């Protein structure tokens, strides 16, 4: 590769290849950024979408219900523990 890029033709080809790589990664990265922009869907079950805010609210409510059942508040870490 070093030997091939030592003359003007090799340098031109290497510049084109590097340019194509840079542009393709740039377009790929930009597309990923805008693809999910503004979406707040946490999950989709059948045709029903659940927003991140709905999930957070239901999770918090359920955690409080369990805390009342046990007679003490539960932390999110305690809720994740398994037997």
N, C-alpha and C positions, 0 to 999 in steps of 0.2 A: 504494500500500500504506500509506504514511504517512497519507494523507488518510482512507482507509477505516478505519484503526485509531484514529482520533481520537475517535470516540464510543464509548459503552459496548458497543454491539452488535459493532462492529469489534474492540474489545479482547477481548471474550469469544471471538469466532471465532478470532482470532490466538492466544489462549491455548490453545484447544482444539487447533488445528493444531500448535502447538509441543509441547504435551503428548503428542499422538499420535506425533510424530516422535521425541521423547525416549524414550518407552516402546518404540517399535518398534526403535530402534537399540540400546536396552538389552537387549531380548530377543534380538535378532539376535546381539549380541556375547556374551552369556552362553551361548547355544546353541553357538556356535563354540568357546568355552573347554571346555565339558564334552563336546563331541562326540569329541574325540581324547584325552580324559583317560584315562591308564592304558594306552594302546595303545603297544606297543613294536615293532609290525610295521614293518620297513624296506621290504619289498617282498613282493609276492604273485605267484608264478609258477604259473599253473594253480590247483591247489588247495593248493599248498605255500606256507606263510607263512615268511618269513625275518625273524627278529628283528634288531633293531639290534645286539644283543650278538653274535649269530651272524655277522653281516656283519663286524663289527669284528674278531672272532677270525680269521675266514678271511682277511680282508685283511692282518692282521698276519702270519699264518703265510706267506702267499704272498710278502709283502714280504721276509721273512727267507729264504725259499727262493731268491728272485732274488738277494738279497745274497750268499748262499753261492755261487751260480753265478758271479757276477761277482768274487768274492773280496774284496768290501768291502761294508759295510752300506749300504743304500739308505735315503734319507729319503723321506717321503711326497711332498715336492716333486719329487724326482728321479723317483719312480714316475709322476707325472703328466705328465712331459715327453714330447713326441712328436718323431719325426724331422722 
